[in-house]
């Protein structure tokens, strides 16, 4: 069932991308010969709609749109024969639909989980053999004070803990409406990943309205967009490991999907990634086609069709080789997901 959900979700995101191209083309009176669900070979033609054949194909990992005259400007009513602005609109429409879908999925995610209440700090994990376990802390306990100082954020608790390593802390907590106190001595040299007390922190969540959720979704999409373009520099500076920044194929994506506990989060990230990657100025991708359309707008001179098609053909061959390499790497050198920071990670004082 998990595999079927993954396949359906990835296919749906690719079809959303192609649907963007299709809608833009039809609105701009560019004929579309075929809208394929799945990749060829064809199984059956489902129906015709205003000159477009909708087909069902054998490989269920996406889909495609086949505009009339995609690479030949001499075919009337085709994509290559349209004005440069019309071609730009069609090319942008696919990535735009993925970015929009990512923002919508982000809205659904934040609306379903609400938002954290930052001034209430809870225990959401207790490490085995840690001072917190010895003191009797349990998941769900709320930190009230440490040495008489009110805990109004995770940072406050972490700072107080780090300032008193090896010293006794008197901690006031609330559990199921009852208040009690414990004494804990934070470890100076805790085991890796546990922190001095050995607790993971969290916040309770409160419901939000759809407008706030939409705002969160848009901000998250923007932050991810920015993070993608900062990633190469962060890898070079050592802030992100090459393992975390590597490209992954279908198996790698499926491994991540099974590792995370939030399908909405996963498909939001994949949709945003599809939108961003397709806008990169790489021949054969939408971004590469957009780049080769710009001289016609700026200089009013079009790159000859034979040269443009040759560039895209070479780019497609190189891109296909890269995709094969990436997918093989998923099997030869599988992702070490235990070393990757999940999106729901919490601080551990």
C-alpha positions as CSV (number, residue, x, y, z in Angstrom):
1,X,0.0,0.0,0.0
2,X,2.8,2.4,0.8
3,X,4.5,1.7,-2.5
4,X,1.2,2.3,-4.4
5,X,0.7,5.6,-2.5
6,X,4.2,6.6,-3.5
7,X,3.7,5.7,-7.2
8,X,0.3,7.4,-7.3
9,X,1.7,10.6,-5.6
10,X,4.7,11.0,-7.9
11,X,2.6,10.3,-11.0
12,X,0.0,12.8,-9.9
13,X,2.7,15.5,-9.4
14,X,4.1,14.9,-12.9
15,X,0.6,15.0,-14.4
16,X,0.0,18.3,-12.6
17,X,3.1,19.6,-14.3
18,X,2.0,18.4,-17.7
19,X,-1.6,19.7,-17.1
20,X,-0.1,23.1,-16.6
21,X,1.5,22.9,-20.1
22,X,-1.7,21.6,-21.5
23,X,-4.0,24.3,-20.1
24,X,-1.7,27.1,-21.1
25,X,-1.3,25.7,-24.6
26,X,-5.1,25.4,-25.1
27,X,-5.8,28.9,-23.7
28,X,-3.2,30.3,-26.2
29,X,-4.8,28.4,-29.2
30,X,-1.8,26.0,-29.5
31,X,-2.9,22.6,-30.5
32,X,-2.0,19.6,-28.4
33,X,-1.9,16.2,-30.1
34,X,-1.7,13.9,-27.1
35,X,-2.0,14.1,-23.3
36,X,-0.5,10.8,-22.0
37,X,-1.2,9.4,-18.5
38,X,1.9,7.3,-17.8
39,X,4.8,6.8,-20.2
40,X,4.7,4.9,-23.4
41,X,4.1,2.2,-24.7
42,X,0.4,3.1,-25.1
43,X,-2.2,0.8,-23.6
44,X,-5.3,2.4,-24.9
45,X,-6.7,5.7,-26.1
46,X,-9.3,6.8,-23.6
47,X,-11.0,9.6,-25.5
48,X,-10.6,12.6,-27.7
49,X,-11.2,16.2,-26.5
50,X,-11.0,19.1,-28.9
51,X,-8.4,17.4,-31.0
52,X,-6.3,16.0,-28.2
53,X,-6.1,12.3,-27.7
54,X,-6.0,11.3,-24.0
55,X,-4.2,8.0,-23.6
56,X,-3.3,5.5,-20.9
57,X,0.2,4.2,-21.1
58,X,2.1,1.3,-19.6
59,X,4.7,3.0,-17.2
60,X,2.7,4.6,-14.4
61,X,5.3,7.1,-13.2
62,X,4.1,10.3,-14.7
63,X,2.8,11.5,-18.0
64,X,3.5,13.8,-21.0
65,X,2.0,16.4,-23.2
66,X,2.7,16.3,-27.0
67,X,2.0,19.8,-28.5
68,X,1.6,20.0,-32.2
69,X,4.8,21.2,-33.9
70,X,6.8,21.3,-30.7
71,X,10.1,21.6,-32.5
72,X,9.1,22.8,-36.0
73,X,8.2,26.4,-36.5
74,X,6.8,25.7,-40.0
75,X,3.8,23.8,-38.6
76,X,0.8,26.2,-38.3
77,X,-1.0,26.1,-34.9
78,X,2.0,24.4,-33.3
79,X,4.1,25.4,-30.3
80,X,7.3,26.3,-32.2
81,X,5.2,28.5,-34.6
82,X,3.6,30.5,-31.7
83,X,4.9,33.9,-30.6
84,X,7.8,33.8,-28.1
85,X,5.6,35.2,-25.3
86,X,3.1,32.3,-25.9
87,X,5.9,29.8,-25.8
88,X,7.2,31.3,-22.6
89,X,3.8,31.1,-21.0
90,X,3.4,27.4,-22.0
91,X,6.9,26.6,-20.7
92,X,6.4,28.4,-17.4
93,X,3.0,26.9,-16.8
94,X,4.3,23.4,-15.9
95,X,6.8,24.5,-13.2
96,X,4.3,27.1,-12.0
97,X,1.7,24.3,-11.4
98,X,4.2,22.3,-9.3
99,X,5.1,25.4,-7.2
100,X,1.4,26.2,-6.7
101,X,0.7,22.5,-5.8
102,X,3.6,22.6,-3.3
103,X,2.1,25.7,-1.7
104,X,-1.3,24.1,-1.6
105,X,0.1,20.9,0.0
106,X,1.9,23.1,2.5
107,X,-1.4,24.8,3.3
108,X,-3.1,21.5,3.9
109,X,-0.2,20.3,6.0
110,X,-0.1,23.4,8.3
111,X,-3.9,23.4,8.5
112,X,-4.0,19.8,9.6
113,X,-1.2,20.0,12.2
114,X,-1.8,23.6,13.4
115,X,1.1,25.6,14.7
116,X,3.3,25.2,17.8
117,X,2.7,27.2,21.0
118,X,6.3,28.4,21.5
119,X,6.0,29.4,25.2
120,X,4.9,25.9,26.3
121,X,7.8,23.4,26.4
122,X,7.0,19.7,26.6
123,X,9.0,16.5,26.9
124,X,8.6,14.5,23.8
125,X,11.4,12.0,24.2
126,X,13.4,10.6,27.2
127,X,16.7,8.8,26.5
128,X,17.3,5.5,28.2
129,X,19.7,5.7,31.1
130,X,19.8,9.5,31.0
131,X,19.4,11.9,34.0
132,X,15.9,12.7,32.8
133,X,14.9,9.0,33.0
134,X,16.5,8.6,36.4
135,X,14.5,11.6,37.7
136,X,11.3,10.1,36.3
137,X,10.5,12.5,33.5
138,X,7.9,11.3,31.1
139,X,6.8,12.2,27.6
140,X,4.1,14.9,27.8
141,X,5.5,16.6,30.9
142,X,5.5,20.4,30.7
143,X,8.5,22.4,32.0
144,X,7.4,25.2,34.2
145,X,10.6,26.5,35.9
146,X,14.3,25.7,36.3
147,X,15.9,27.0,39.5
148,X,13.0,29.3,39.9
149,X,13.3,30.8,36.4
150,X,10.2,30.5,34.2
151,X,10.6,28.4,31.0
152,X,8.9,30.3,28.2
153,X,10.8,28.7,25.2
154,X,13.0,25.8,24.3
155,X,15.9,28.2,24.0
156,X,15.5,29.3,27.6
157,X,15.6,25.8,28.9
158,X,18.6,24.9,26.7
159,X,20.5,27.9,27.8
160,X,19.8,27.3,31.5
161,X,20.9,23.7,31.1
162,X,24.1,24.5,29.3
163,X,25.0,27.2,32.0
164,X,24.7,24.6,34.8
165,X,26.4,21.5,33.4
166,X,27.4,19.2,36.3
167,X,25.4,21.2,38.8
168,X,22.1,20.4,40.4
169,X,19.0,21.8,38.7
170,X,15.6,22.0,40.5
171,X,13.0,21.6,37.8
172,X,9.2,22.2,38.2
173,X,7.0,20.3,35.9
174,X,3.3,19.8,35.2
175,X,1.8,16.3,34.5
176,X,-1.9,15.8,33.9
177,X,-2.8,18.9,35.9
178,X,-0.5,18.2,38.8
179,X,2.7,20.1,39.6
180,X,5.8,18.4,41.0
181,X,9.6,19.0,41.3
182,X,12.6,16.9,40.4
183,X,16.4,17.4,40.8
184,X,18.6,16.7,37.7
185,X,22.3,17.1,37.2
186,X,23.0,17.7,33.5
187,X,25.9,15.7,32.1
188,X,29.0,17.5,31.1
189,X,29.9,14.9,28.4
190,X,26.6,13.3,27.3
191,X,26.4,10.6,24.6
192,X,26.2,11.9,21.1
193,X,22.7,13.1,20.1
194,X,21.2,12.9,23.7
195,X,22.1,16.2,25.3
196,X,23.0,16.9,29.0
197,X,19.6,15.9,30.4
198,X,18.7,13.4,27.7
199,X,15.3,14.8,26.7
200,X,13.8,15.8,23.4
201,X,11.7,18.9,23.4
202,X,8.5,19.8,21.7
203,X,5.6,22.2,21.8
204,X,1.8,21.6,21.9
205,X,0.0,22.6,18.7
206,X,-3.0,24.8,18.3
207,X,-5.5,25.0,15.4
208,X,-5.1,27.7,12.8
209,X,-7.5,29.1,10.2
210,X,-7.0,28.4,6.5
211,X,-5.6,31.9,5.8
212,X,-2.9,31.5,8.3
213,X,-2.2,28.0,7.0
214,X,-1.9,29.4,3.4
215,X,0.5,32.0,4.6
216,X,2.6,29.3,6.3
217,X,2.5,27.3,3.1
218,X,3.7,30.2,0.9
219,X,6.5,31.1,3.4
220,X,7.6,27.4,3.5
221,X,7.6,27.3,-0.3
222,X,9.7,30.4,-0.5
223,X,12.1,29.2,2.2
224,X,12.6,25.9,0.3
225,X,13.1,27.8,-3.0
226,X,15.8,29.8,-1.3
227,X,17.4,26.8,0.4
228,X,17.7,24.9,-2.9
229,X,19.8,27.7,-4.5
230,X,21.9,28.1,-1.3
231,X,22.6,24.3,-1.1
232,X,25.8,24.2,-3.3
233,X,27.4,26.9,-1.2
234,X,26.4,25.3,2.1
235,X,27.9,22.0,1.0
236,X,31.2,23.7,0.0
237,X,31.2,25.5,3.4
238,X,30.5,22.2,5.3
239,X,27.2,23.2,6.7
240,X,25.4,20.4,4.9
241,X,27.0,17.0,4.2
242,X,27.2,15.8,0.5
243,X,25.0,12.9,1.6
244,X,22.2,15.2,2.6
245,X,22.6,17.4,-0.6
246,X,22.9,14.5,-3.1
247,X,20.4,14.0,-5.9
248,X,18.2,11.0,-5.6
249,X,16.1,8.9,-8.0
250,X,12.9,6.9,-7.6
251,X,14.4,4.5,-5.1
252,X,16.0,7.2,-3.0
253,X,12.7,9.2,-3.0
254,X,10.9,6.0,-1.9
255,X,13.4,5.4,0.9
256,X,12.9,9.0,2.2
257,X,9.1,8.6,1.8
258,X,9.1,5.5,4.0
259,X,11.4,7.2,6.5
260,X,9.2,10.2,7.1
261,X,5.9,10.2,8.9
262,X,4.2,12.9,6.9
263,X,3.2,12.2,3.3
264,X,2.0,15.8,2.9
265,X,5.4,17.1,3.8
266,X,7.1,14.7,1.4
267,X,4.9,15.4,-1.6
268,X,5.1,19.2,-0.9
269,X,8.9,19.0,-1.1
270,X,8.8,16.8,-4.2
271,X,6.3,19.1,-5.9
272,X,8.4,22.2,-5.1
273,X,11.6,20.4,-6.3
274,X,10.0,19.5,-9.6
275,X,9.0,23.1,-10.2
276,X,12.4,24.4,-9.3
277,X,14.4,21.8,-11.2
278,X,12.4,22.2,-14.3
279,X,13.2,26.0,-14.3
280,X,17.0,25.4,-14.3
281,X,18.5,26.6,-17.5
282,X,19.4,23.0,-18.7
283,X,18.7,22.1,-22.3
284,X,15.7,19.8,-22.8
285,X,14.1,21.0,-19.5
286,X,11.6,23.9,-19.5
287,X,14.3,26.2,-18.1
288,X,16.6,25.4,-21.0
289,X,13.8,26.1,-23.6
290,X,12.9,29.3,-21.8
291,X,16.6,30.4,-22.0
292,X,16.7,29.8,-25.7
293,X,13.5,31.7,-26.2
294,X,14.8,34.9,-24.6
295,X,17.1,36.1,-27.5
296,X,14.0,36.3,-29.7
297,X,12.3,38.6,-27.2
298,X,15.4,40.7,-26.4
299,X,17.1,40.9,-29.8
300,X,14.1,40.0,-32.0
301,X,16.2,37.3,-33.6
302,X,15.3,33.6,-33.2
303,X,17.9,30.9,-32.8
304,X,17.5,28.7,-35.9
305,X,15.3,25.7,-35.2
306,X,17.9,23.1,-36.2
307,X,20.4,24.5,-33.8
308,X,17.9,24.7,-30.9
309,X,16.7,21.2,-31.6
310,X,20.3,19.9,-31.6
311,X,21.0,21.6,-28.3
312,X,18.0,20.0,-26.8
313,X,18.8,16.6,-28.2
314,X,22.4,16.7,-26.8
315,X,21.0,18.1,-23.5
316,X,18.4,15.3,-23.3
317,X,21.0,12.6,-23.9
318,X,23.2,14.0,-21.1
319,X,20.2,14.4,-18.8
320,X,19.2,10.8,-19.5
321,X,22.7,9.6,-18.7
322,X,22.6,11.7,-15.4
323,X,19.2,10.2,-14.5
324,X,20.5,6.7,-15.1
325,X,23.6,7.4,-12.9
326,X,21.5,8.9,-10.1
327,X,19.0,6.0,-10.1
328,X,21.9,3.4,-10.1
329,X,23.5,5.3,-7.2
330,X,20.4,4.7,-5.1
331,X,21.1,1.0,-5.3
332,X,24.9,1.0,-5.3
333,X,25.2,3.7,-2.5
334,X,21.9,3.8,-0.7
335,X,21.0,6.9,1.4
336,X,22.0,6.7,5.0
337,X,18.8,8.2,6.4
338,X,19.9,7.8,10.0
339,X,22.5,10.5,9.4
340,X,20.1,12.9,7.8
341,X,18.3,15.5,9.9
342,X,14.5,14.9,9.6
343,X,12.3,18.0,9.2
344,X,10.6,17.3,12.5
345,X,13.9,17.3,14.5
346,X,13.7,18.8,18.0
347,X,16.4,20.2,20.3
348,X,17.8,17.9,23.0
349,X,19.1,19.6,26.1
